[in-house]
Amino acid sequence: MAHRFRDLEIWKLSRVYCSDIYESTSTFPDEEKFGLTNQLRRASVSIPSNIAEGSSRKSNKDFSRFLEIAVGSLYEIETQLLIANDLGFISDNQLAELSQKLNKIVKMTSKFKATLK
């Protein structure tokens, strides 16, 4: 039972969130290019990518597994953002804004996943 990922609100929001992460990490120090910058960007790209890939799967169980991976990437980002804030790479306000958006995507993804049962 394939879903049209382009129609899914969680996919749309996660794409925007990916852009937010890219923008936020653009001011990180150059020495973080292969550190936190790269990790945050890769994790943010994996969210809409896993939603899209999962939507093509034949069963809801398979799709659900890809949604779990996407949520795992969101929690990975949350941890990395906290570290970036600890290091002074992002402000408390940036952290709050990015965390609020992240939590919204986590909640929406969890609710959507529950409908796949």
N, C-alpha and C positions, 0 to 999 in steps of 0.2 A: 504494500500500500504506500505508494510514493506521495510525498508532500511536495508542494511547490515552494521551495525555500525562499524564493524572491517575494512571496506573499506573506511570509512569517514575520511578525513584528519583532521577535527576538533576533532574527537575522539582521533586519534593518537597523535595530538599535545597536547591535554588536559591531556592525560596520562603522557606524558613527563613532562608537566608543574606540574603535581601533584608530580612527583619525585623531581622536582626543589624546590617545596615548602617544601617537607619533608627534603631535604638536607639543605635548608636555615634555617629552624626552629630548626635543630638539635643543633645549637649553642646558642639558646635562653637560658636564665637563667632557672634553675630548677623550680623556683617558678612560671614560666609561663607555666609549663606543662599542667595545666588545664585551662589556660587562652588563650592568643594569640596563643600559639603553637597548642593547640587542635582546636581552632576555624579555624585557617588557614588550618590545615590539613583536617578537616572535609569538609570545603568549597571546597578545591581542589579535594577531592575525589568525591564530588557531581557533579562536572562538567562532567567528562566522564561517570559517572553513569547515569545522567539524559539524556545524549545523547544516551546512549545504551538503556535505558528504553523507551525513546520516539520513537526510531527507530522501536520498536516492535508494536507500535500502529497502528490501522487499518486506521486511517485517517491522512492526512497531518496537519489538524487543531490540532489534539491531539499531534502530533510530535512537531509542532510549539510551543505548550505550554511548553513542556519539554525543548526545546531550550531556551525559555524565562527564565525558572528557572535556566538553566546553566549560562546564561548571568548574571542573578542576583547574582549568586555565584561568578562570576568573579569580579563584582563591589564590592561585600562584601570583597573579597580578596584585591582588590585595596585599600580600606579604611583601612583594617587591616595592610597592608604593610606600608602605610603612618604612621600609629600609631607606628608600630615596628621601623620605621626609626626615628620618633620623640623621641622614648625611647632609641635609640642607639643600638637596637638589630640587625639591618642590616645597612650596609653602604649605602651611596648615590649611589655608583656604583651598588650594589646589587639591590637597589630599582629601578634604571633606567633599568637594565637588565630584572628584573622580570616584570616591568611595560610594557616594549616594547613587551615581549612575550605575556603578558595578552591582550594588545591592538590588537595584531595580531589575537588572538583567537576570541576576541569580533567581529572584523571586518569580519572574515571568517564565523563565526556563523551567523551573521546578513545577510550576502550575501546569505548563504545557505538557511536560513529561508525564504528569499524573493523568492527563487525558489519553495518553497512548496505551494505557493498560488494557 
